[in-house]
Amino acid sequence: MLSTEEQAILDIAGAQWRQAGHQAAAISERLGMTPTRYYQRLNHLLDREDALVHDPILVHRLRRLRTRHH
């Protein structure tokens, strides 16, 4: 089961950001972490089955993007 913080990480990843910097501000304000740490945690979450159960569409989309960039 995902923690509240892990759910927030996925929520931020799935949000539509209209301007540069808004996502980084949300990461800092909501999670109290740097963008680098956020992306490390997000990458780890994408490999977890409970994240897939929580939001399968988002996790599949992010997994595909990750695969394309590696």
N, C-alpha and C positions, 0 to 999 in steps of 0.2 A: 504494500500500500504506500502511496506517495505521501510525503509530508506536505504540510501547508507551503513550505518554502519551495519544494520541488514542483508543486502545482503552480505556484506563482512564476517559476522559471518557464514552465511550458506556456502559461498565459501570456507572458511577455513575448515569447518566441512566436506565438500565433497572432499577435496584434498587428494591425496595419499602422505603420509609422509614416506620417506624411512629411516630416522634416528630419533631416539629419540631426543627431544629437538628442532627440526625444527618447529614443530607446535607451541610450546610455544614461540619461537622467532618470528614467524609470527604474533601471537596474540599480542605480545608486540609492534612490529614494525608497523603493519598495523592498529591496533585498539587502542593502548595505554592503554590496560587494563591487569589485571592479568589473568592467566588461570582460576582461581576460578571464577572471575566475568564473563569471557567469557562463561564458562559452565553454569552459572546461566542464562545468557541472552539466550544462545542456548536452554536450557531446556524450557524457557518461549516461545521462538519462535516456538518450535515444537507443541505447543498447538494452534497456530494461523492459521486461514484459509488462510490468505494472504501468509504465508510462504509455505503452502501446494500448493497453486496456483503457487508460484514462482518456486519451485523445488519439485514436488510431489514424485519423486523416492527417493530422498535424505531424505525428511521428513518422508516418510513411513518407510524407512530403519532405521532411527534413532529412530523413535517411537517404532519399534519392539525391537531394542537393549535396549532401556530404559525400556520397559516392562519386558524383560528377566532379567534385573539386579535389579529389585525391587521386 
